[in-house]
Amino acid sequence: MPDHRTRRIPVWIVAVFLAAVIAADLWTGGGRIKREYWEGAVPGALFLLLSFGTRGAVGEGDGLCILACGMCTGLYEMIPILTGALWLSVLVGAAGLLTGFSKEKREIAFIPLLAAASTLQLIQTHLPASVLGA
């Protein structure tokens, strides 16, 4: 299981998740598998390349999770999610600097910020405007 202390994400969890997404799409006859899945995988693939290029400065698990999320949502929903997660990481980093928590070089866990941004995108996209007060 993913562990906050070791900061490791087993690859098999992401693989099972992706297989379930593809199987569900095939079962329901959605037909998105050919194009939208692979378009949505592009940001995750870029993060994986960045992870390998920076020798782990960007987490490989982050890239795998972004790849999995992108294959579920598609590229055009993944871009605002990823942008929101990056902005949340800026806010968390700034808060750490202002409070003195980040005097040493510390890592910011990106996956919880990705989950928060996904939730915010889901709320914004799928709740009726009357509920949001617009």
Secondary structure as UniProt FT lines:
FT   TURN            4..7
FT   HELIX           11..28
FT   HELIX           32..34
FT   HELIX           36..40
FT   HELIX           42..53
FT   TURN            54..56
FT   HELIX           60..73
FT   HELIX           75..99
FT   TURN            100..102
FT   HELIX           110..126
FT   HELIX           129..132
//
